[in-house]
Amino acid sequence: MEETMIYTILITLFLVVAVKLMLQTRKQHKNLPPSPPSLPIIGHLHLLKQPIHQSLNNLSQKYGSIMYLRLGLRPALVVSSPSAVEECLTKNDVVFANRPDFYAGRYLSYNNTTLGAARYGDHWRNLRRISTVEILSSTRLNQFRSIRNDEISTLLGRLHRVSSQGFAKVELRSIFFDLTTNVIMRMVAGKRYYGEEVKESCKKQASKFREIMEELFAYTGSAILRDLFPIRQWIDYDGIIKKLVRLGEKIDSFLQELIEEHRIDKDRNTMINHLLALQESQPQYYNQRPDSG
């Protein structure tokens, strides 16, 4: 009986707070684009079926190329025409430059200080400069062309072995994931972590990396649902915050291990080695670590 009363009170409080937040949102955003009818608490989530892009396209056919959706308690703007996209990303790019404060960014991206999670400002511009000049420049990418060629050859060899005895069913999604990840990690750290070609000396580290990736995909999905309903941050009833904290520590430990390896052996043609060299030659730019909170 007491448990029933407690659950009833909690549900009532949840509904009252949710309605209050929705009313505040409506008052703050009076001049919103067209929007489909929404439901309490979940907003427009019930309208988004798989595949998501097709659901959004169907909605935009009815409500226009600029459409307002509410995903849980999070506002979202759906832009589906080239001219509107250009308006948002060129003339008004600064307005749309900031990222939302998501749980994954807090615990897996050093409190939203990585390039993909940082807010627009001096820190983000510095990260963008480093990425553009030192990592993603044509000269730098051309230095790793042999890696890409090698991984593509490995992929073709893998497909040939599977189909050498006749027609065979191949799951391309996992194969392309292996290809992309191996290319990235060989460029970053000089190591392959997926496929039969993983070196014996690297198998333990490769297993750790694959475990991290599996957890990353599993936990970030749960974190996204929590982000859509900020009221859930009051109680970590499913333990997702603790899981994200542990995963963040595991990722940090793994990356530190790679860095220490490169400090000992700096004769590798990798991104880590290049950034370590820059840290020594230009410490005023590459030794600063933003406050991770």
C-alpha positions, 0 to 999 in steps of 0.5 A: 500500500505504501509503495503504491502511494509513493509511486502515485506521488512520484508519477503525479509530480513527474506529470506536473513538472512536465506540463509546467516545462512544456508551458514554459517552452511554449511561452518562450518560443512563440514564433515557431515554424509549423509543427505537427500535433504533439503529445504530453511529455514525449512530444513528437517522438511517436511520429518518428518511425524507422527509417527516420529520414523517411518519417521526417520527409513525410512530415516535411511534405505536410508541414514545410521545409522548415519544421519544429519538433519536440523530442521529449522536452528537447526542441528540434528544428528540421530543415529539408530544403537546400536553400533553407540549409544554406541559410542556416549553415552560411548566413546564420552559421554562428546561431546554429554552431553550438551543440546541446549539453548531452550526457555523452559529451559530459562523461565521454568527451571531457565535459564537452571539450572535444571538437565534436562536442565543444561549444562555439568559441575560442577553444572550438576554433583552436581545435578546428584549426589544429584539425584542419591544418595538422590532421585533415590537410591534403598533405597529411592525408596523402601521407596515409594513402598507403594505409587506405590502399592496404585496407581496401586490398584486405577487404577485397581479399576477404570478399574473394575468400568468402565467394571463391566457391560460389555465391555467398551472402555478405553482411556489408555493414560490419565489413565496412565498419571494420574497414573504416575503423581500421583505416582510422586507427592505423592513421591515429595509432598505427594499429589494426583492431578488427579482422583476421589480420590483427597482429598477435602482439596487438590482440589484447589491446584490440580486444580492449578497443572492441569492448570499448566500442561495444559499450560506447554504442550501447550506453550512448543510446541509453544516454540519448533517451535520458537527454530527451527527458531532462527530468530523468537526471534527478534519479539515476535509476538505471545506472547509466550515469555510473556506466558512462563514468566508468566508460569514460575512465576506460577510454581515457586509460586506453588513449593514455596507453597509446600516448605512452607507447608513442612517447617511448617509440616516436619513429612511427608515422601516426597522428599521435606521433605527429601531435606529440612532436607538435607538443614539444615544438609548440608547447604554448598551443599543445600543452593546454588542457581545458577545464574538464569540470 
